[in-house]
Amino acid sequence: EVEVVESGGEVVPVGGSLRLTCIASGLPNDEYAMAWFRQAPGKEREGVACLAWKDGQTYYTDPVKGRFTVSRGNGKKRVSLQMNSLKPEDTAIYYCAIDGDVSNCKNYNRDEYFDHWGQGTQVTVSS
């Protein structure tokens, strides 16, 4: 059974930085896509970034390009999302999602392509 756990969400000031971490267990191999989604109050969930574990290719949604970085964490099956220059519109619940088909990283903005989800972690950017 695949288990996904996120951590790191908290309240930060505008312009601040935060690092989220996702740890997965139960994955059978290295052929997986690890993505971050977020859902703001009253809005639909949207894809933020994705890391293709095998080759390290990354994908980002336009509003976070240049500010967010998704990367491998220490040890296998751990991915981090470094968020800099945070804005009030970044306030949301952030979810880590994983799929066993690494090619689904290019579909990072479509949650139906990801089978395994964490419980989410709240990020609040205060102005």
N, C-alpha and C positions, 0 to 999 in steps of 0.2 A: 504494500500500500504506500502510495506517495503522500508525503506530508510536507507542507510548505508553511514556513513561519517567518513573518516579517517583524522587524523591530526598528526603533530609532525615531519614531514620530514624536514631536513635541511642539511647544509654542516657541516661535522665533520671531525676532523683529524684522521688519522690511529691510532688505539688503543683506540679511544674515545668511548663514550656511547651515546645512544639515546633511547628515549621512544616514541613509536607510540601509538596512541589511536584510537579506533574504537567505534563509538556509533551507535546503531541500533534503529530504531523505527518501530512500526507497526507489530511487531512479536506477534502472537496470544498466544504463550505459552512458556514454558522453554525447549522444546524438540528440541533444535537447535544446530548446529555446527557453530562455528565462526573460520574462518581460515584466515591466512595471506599468500598471494602469492607475488611474485616479478617478475619483468621483467627488465632485463638489456638490454642496447642497443644492437641490433642485435641478441638477444637471445629469446628463447621461454619463456613464463611465466612458473614459477615453484612454487610449493607449498613449504612453509617455515615451517609453524606450524599450529596447530589446537587445539582448546579447545572445548571439549564437555561440554556444559553449565550445563547439569543436574548433572553429576557426577564429573566434573572437570578433567576428563582424558585429557592428553595432548599428542601431537604427534609432532615430529620434523624431519626435513630432516637432514641427516648426517652432511653437512657442517656447520650447526649452532648449533649443540648439544653442550651443555656446555657453549655457549656464549649468546644464545637468550633464553628468558623466556616469555611464553605467560600466561597471568593470567587474572582473573576477575578484572575489575576496580570497582571503587566505584559506587554503584547503579547497577541496573539490566541492562542487555543488553549493557554493556560496557566492552570491552576487550582491554588489553594493550599488546604491544610487547616490552619488554625490551631488547635492543641490546647492548652487551658489546664487548670489544676487536674487534672493527669493522675493517674490512679489505677493501682494494680497491675493491675486488670482491663482496662486499656487496652492492656496488653502484647499484641502481635500483629504479624503481617506485614500491612502495609497495601498494598492494591492500588488503583491507579487504573484505572477502566474507562470506556469511551466507547461510545456508541451513536449512530448517525446519525439516530435517531428521537427528537427532543427530548421527545416525550410519554412516553418510557420513564423519565424522571426520577421519575415518580410510582411506578414499580416499582423504586425504588432498592434495595429489600431483597431483590430476586430476581435473582441473577446470570445467570440464563439469558436475560435481556432485553438483556444487554450483549455486544457482539460483539468488542470490542478491549480487550486487557488488557496492563498492564505486568507487569514481572517481580516487583514487590513490593519493599518496603523495611521493614526490621525496626525496630520501636519497642519498647523495653524500659523499663518503669517500675520502678525499683528502690526497695524499701522499706528 
